[in-house]
Amino acid sequence: MFALLAVGFCNSIMFPSIFTLGIQDLGPLTSKGSSLMIAAIVGGAILPLGTGKLADHIGLQAAFLLPAICYVYIAGFGLASRRRRLPSGVLIPVEPV
């Protein structure tokens, strides 16, 4: 039960990173890209409802496959953006250690 609660905490930490990676290098399309990212937050409200419906029909353990699929997608997005090359001459802000 504590692990399920901790997932929500970790989600709140992930969103700023996902958002900044998602709108990086969009140029003039940044406002459209950021509005789509904000609209995607609705998925965070719909996903628990879908998981609950699945739990009612197929069982609780099997219903957790739906969020697992979403986390695999998020991990793939993170890996893909990690492999993306930055344009030359771009400075990456780094906080002092």
C-alpha positions, 0 to 999 in steps of 0.5 A, a space after each residue: 500500500 505504501 508503494 502505491 502511495 509513493 507512486 503518486 509522489 514520484 509522479 509529481 516529481 516527474 512532470 516538470 522533467 517531462 514537460 521541459 523535455 517535451 517542449 525543448 527545441 520546439 521553437 515557434 511551436 512551443 506554445 502549441 506543444 505546451 498546451 498539448 502537454 497540459 491537456 495530457 494531464 487529463 490522462 492522469 485523471 482518467 487513468 485511475 478511473 480506467 484502472 478501477 473499471 478494469 479491476 472490477 471486471 478482471 481483478 486488481 492485479 491484472 488492472 495494474 497492467 494499464 498504468 504499467 503500460 503508461 509507465 513503459 511509454 514514459 520511460 521510452 520517452 525519457 530514453 529517446 530524449 536522452 539519446 537526442 543530440 543537442 544543437 552545437 553551441 547550446 549551453 545547458 544550465 547546470 546548478 552548482 553542486 
